[in-house]
Amino acid sequence: MTNQQQLHLDTQAPAHRYRYCRRCGRPLKAQDSRLRGYGEHCDPTQHPKPAPARNIDQDHIPGT
């Protein structure tokens, strides 16, 4: 086995790289965006969704 073959076997494959944003579908250009799978403006860790509205049954206020 040659040295090049041995080096190739020892290296691990890089992490999966996305070509398009998983949220909006735009092409990803930055290396860190490709590794995350989200563009700068779509990354859920940077821009979390607002909490859902909660409708809770409450007692009426007396005198209203």
BAFI-3210 file (N, C-alpha, C; in Angstrom, 3 decimals, decimal comma, padded with zeros to 6 digits):
// residues 64
n [1|2|3|4|5|6|7|8|9|10|11|12|13|14|15|16|17|18|19|20|21|22|23|24|25|26|27|28|29|30|31|32|33|34|35|36|37|38|39|40|41|42|43|44|45|46|47|48|49|50|51|52|53|54|55|56|57|58|59|60|61|62|63|64]
n.u [000,843|000,591|001,909|000,078|-002,362|-002,552|-002,746|-005,169|-006,946|-006,696|-007,769|-010,761|-014,032|-015,306|-017,769|-021,269|-022,171|-024,316|-025,821|-027,851|-030,043|-031,841|-034,212|-035,116|-034,196|-032,285|-029,078|-026,172|-023,287|-021,213|-018,794|-019,298|-022,061|-022,792|-022,044|-023,804|-026,242|-028,062|-028,791|-027,489|-029,608|-031,612|-031,019|-032,091|-031,056|-030,065|-032,202|-034,807|-038,145|-041,143|-042,899|-045,772|-049,147|-051,209|-054,308|-056,070|-058,552|-060,164|-061,429|-064,140|-063,731|-064,967|-067,682|-067,557]
n.v [-001,173|002,197|005,362|007,449|006,109|005,022|007,360|008,298|006,374|006,704|009,186|010,781|011,113|014,350|016,275|016,143|018,255|020,820|022,113|023,811|025,980|024,634|025,715|027,952|027,335|028,640|028,934|027,975|029,701|030,302|028,561|027,757|027,984|026,001|023,733|023,854|023,859|025,821|029,144|032,450|034,117|032,322|030,513|028,568|028,613|031,135|032,794|032,194|030,802|032,601|032,088|029,979|031,246|031,143|030,104|030,458|029,389|031,617|032,986|035,345|038,842|040,337|042,680|043,554]
n.w [000,000|-000,851|000,377|-000,035|-000,285|002,277|003,857|002,932|003,861|006,599|007,201|008,273|006,923|006,070|007,918|007,065|004,452|003,656|000,712|000,245|002,068|004,793|005,616|003,944|001,398|-000,123|-001,806|000,025|000,985|002,798|004,759|007,458|007,494|005,698|007,115|009,294|007,989|007,695|006,630|007,416|008,277|008,774|010,731|013,385|015,969|016,296|015,723|017,248|017,105|017,989|021,100|021,200|021,225|024,119|025,141|027,929|030,135|032,234|035,316|035,434|036,020|038,917|038,864|036,282]
ca.u [000,000|001,421|001,674|-001,145|-003,498|-002,613|-003,259|-006,584|-007,689|-006,637|-008,562|-012,196|-014,791|-015,803|-019,189|-022,178|-022,272|-025,514|-025,618|-028,981|-030,606|-032,922|-035,445|-035,613|-033,794|-031,269|-027,746|-025,307|-021,951|-020,235|-018,427|-020,015|-023,475|-022,930|-021,952|-025,035|-027,386|-028,938|-028,180|-027,305|-030,886|-032,567|-030,524|-033,027|-030,388|-029,866|-033,502|-035,833|-039,537|-041,835|-043,697|-047,159|-050,136|-051,917|-055,630|-056,339|-059,833|-060,010|-062,665|-064,444|-063,451|-066,235|-068,012|-067,447]
ca.v [000,000|003,393|006,340|008,201|005,261|004,917|008,626|008,395|005,468|007,178|010,403|010,583|011,948|015,560|016,273|016,372|019,668|021,163|023,100|024,734|026,193|023,698|026,449|028,760|026,737|029,424|028,317|028,364|030,041|030,282|027,225|027,424|027,810|024,677|022,706|023,922|023,559|026,983|030,426|033,366|034,652|031,237|029,625|028,589|028,905|032,584|033,447|031,217|031,149|033,078|031,092|029,962|031,895|030,199|030,531|029,823|029,784|032,357|033,483|036,735|039,833|040,821|044,070|043,916]
ca.w [000,000|-000,928|001,435|-000,318|000,051|003,730|004,364|002,579|004,726|007,974|007,397|008,354|005,996|006,720|008,271|005,944|004,101|002,905|-000,342|000,287|003,402|005,095|005,884|002,822|000,141|-000,843|-001,788|001,135|000,495|003,888|005,229|008,696|007,148|005,069|008,145|010,088|007,138|007,700|006,322|008,543|008,729|009,010|011,782|014,506|017,240|016,348|015,599|017,618|016,833|019,181|021,809|020,726|022,096|024,977|025,561|029,213|030,719|033,478|035,934|035,111|037,059|039,486|038,604|034,852]
c.u [000,891|001,059|000,378|-002,382|-003,657|-003,173|-004,751|-007,435|-007,743|-007,519|-010,037|-012,882|-015,295|-017,293|-020,030|-022,305|-023,493|-025,167|-026,690|-029,520|-031,788|-034,236|-035,964|-035,187|-032,766|-029,931|-026,914|-023,898|-020,891|-020,018|-019,205|-021,507|-023,712|-022,865|-023,203|-026,251|-028,386|-028,140|-028,140|-028,639|-031,903|-032,172|-031,443|-032,361|-030,150|-031,181|-034,602|-037,237|-040,176|-042,664|-045,130|-048,094|-050,888|-053,257|-056,001|-057,697|-059,595|-061,369|-062,867|-064,109|-064,771|-066,435|-067,860|-068,639]
c.v [001,240|004,357|007,113|007,378|005,146|006,201|008,744|007,505|005,980|008,408|010,068|011,518|013,187|015,442|016,587|017,863|019,886|022,201|024,168|024,811|025,257|024,408|027,154|028,236|027,529|028,699|028,851|028,577|029,925|028,859|026,846|027,245|026,442|023,566|022,680|023,518|024,695|028,220|031,310|033,833|033,567|030,316|029,676|028,853|030,397|033,346|032,445|031,729|031,687|031,960|031,124|030,645|030,833|030,813|029,742|030,316|030,441|032,770|034,942|037,634|040,347|042,314|044,470|043,424]
c.w [000,000|000,188|001,210|000,030|001,558|004,337|004,096|003,491|006,161|008,221|007,439|007,377|006,737|007,014|007,038|005,682|003,233|001,845|-000,322|001,712|003,617|005,366|004,629|001,450|-000,653|-000,810|-000,624|000,616|001,575|004,392|006,486|008,446|006,520|006,105|009,012|009,273|007,074|007,321|007,553|009,125|009,069|010,161|013,007|015,853|017,400|016,362|015,950|017,307|018,115|019,809|021,291|021,732|022,884|025,380|026,810|029,709|032,061|034,006|035,535|036,296|037,611|039,182|037,152|034,080]
res [m|t|n|q|q|q|l|h|l|d|t|q|a|p|a|h|r|y|r|y|c|r|r|c|g|r|p|l|k|a|q|d|s|r|l|r|g|y|g|e|h|c|d|p|t|q|h|p|k|p|a|p|a|r|n|i|d|q|d|h|i|p|g|t]
***
